[in-house]
Amino acid sequence: MPESTTPPSLPPFPPDALGITSTIPLEVPLAASRRVIDLNNLFVRSADPSWFIRRAEAEGFPRTCCSWIRGLYGLLRTAGIEGAIFVTGGDCSNTHAMMETLLPALRTVFTFSFPVPPAREALHLELERFAAAFGTTLAAAEAMSRRLAPIRAALAELDRLTWQELRVTGAENHQWLVSASDFGGDPDTFARDLERFLATARARPARRPALRLGVLGVPPIMTDLHIFLEARGAAVVYNEIPRQFAMLDDQPAATLTDRYLAYTYPYGVGPRVTDIRREVERRRLDGLIHYTQAFCHRQIHDIVFRRELAIPMLTIEGEAPGPCDPRTRLRLESFLEILHERQG
Ligand code: SF4
């Protein structure tokens, strides 16, 4: 059983809200006036994320299941969440099995499946099915997409201020982009907070980092990776998967089908390599950190990245929430030294 029987306090979960464990076409539930909350952010930002992991283990989850899955399961079992949307195609089989264990306890469940390999017609049909399940239409979801466009454009500006003007830190970039998967549960408040942040960031002096880095992979479970790197003169100017989650309008999509076809995350490593290559060049990166999650099948993509990306890359692994462990810190420092030496 958990060491403490009292779970960490959480913000109250609105009874009508739906939890998500992976990025979904958010425009659809929002068009149906449903509130959506990303459980990943709730889990990792709680006062004691490990509590939820221990609860999952106490209920039989194997330790060889990744900490995100165990944590999300523990959270779903604890937080009084009655409805959820799961991605059943294009995510991972662990998510699918977690959903199956939770089904009896959930009052409302929706699913969305990205067609793998990506196919326009299949995705369009799946979006229509998803909209119908919510009692809305794809046309209404497209209208919601147009309403959300200024927020996505503001996020693109935040990203540009990160890599082009160096006025936004890699940690701030990461936080804002991962928060865009559900717009903080309230798009209007999110938009106002984002505009305030951008006004402050634009007034800052530009930083002058010695190195420009990208972080690849699922969002790191360690809490201080970006801060650790930036304290050593290495600015993180590219957060690969968080940028995908946020669907920035620096590559405007005409329709929702276009938007979710351009989203690389569900479709295997090939589209990711294309996206990473383009951003490495555009952002003039000196090196990449490939973050991998212990017990995640995506770790295997490291082989492809090493074969396909012609840029120095360090692969690190995280397991539990918390700061970087001493070995990882040492490896990061050695990697930065090598990059400094390459610069001469
Ligand atoms: S880290 Fe990997 S195994 Fe864990 S939920 Fe994400 S994709 Fe699945």
Residues whose N, C-alpha, C, O or C-beta is under 5 A from the ligand:
A	BS01	SF4	C66 W68 I69 C92 N94 V218 Q293 F295 C296 H297
